[in-house]
Amino acid sequence: MQPPPSAQRSDLILLYFFFFEVFFATFLVAFAVFAFFAFFAFLAMSSSVKIDSVNMRMPSIDMHNTEKISRMQN
């Protein structure tokens, strides 16, 4: 004996809802993992930015080290 059509329809709706929920939760977790690693990657890159020039023989010219450059040339 088959269940009435209304019961089949509600089972189908629950099945679709279950698949949608799993699909949505999967992408939500994937985005959370991506955001977590992106944040720490950005933190690592921004903390590794050097204030002084990488090449110490030719320091970059700005208002703070022009006096240092002129002393090096003398």
Secondary structure, 3 states (H helix, E strand, C coil): CCCCHHHHHHHHHHHHHHHHHHHHHHHHHHHHHHHHHHHHHHHHHHHCCCCCCCCCCCCCCCCCCHHHHHHHHC
